[in-house]
Amino acid sequence: MSGEHGQCGRTEPTGDGRRRVSLSQLKPGESGTVCGSELNAGDRRLLSAMGLRERATVVLCRLGEPCIVRVMGGCNCSSRIGLARPLADRVFVNPSRPDGSDRGT
């Protein structure tokens, strides 16, 4: 994940007028594609090692402390990780539409 949210800012609308959001703003069961972060280098490396990196598809399983996130892998597999809420607040996603397509495209 990049160290800045750049094109993935909290208030920047996507192509269909919807806004990109922090991971913690998803509702349980909603999914999205990671598009950036505001993490320090150490946190970014740690999350990347667990699969939570740019272009990863994620599903919010539980909001709270910790936030439980399912990270989808490239081989039809997934893993669930727990993130402290302050970390989830600084990871940004393009929420997916109910039909499964990315809202940001």
PyMOL commands that set and color helices and strands:
alter all, ss='L'
color gray80, all
select helices_A, chain A and resi 6-8+23-25+41-49+85-88
alter helices_A, ss='H'
color red, helices_A
select strands_A, chain A and resi 21-22+31-37+57-62+67-72+78-83+91-95
alter strands_A, ss='S'
color yellow, strands_A
deselect
rebuild
show_as cartoon
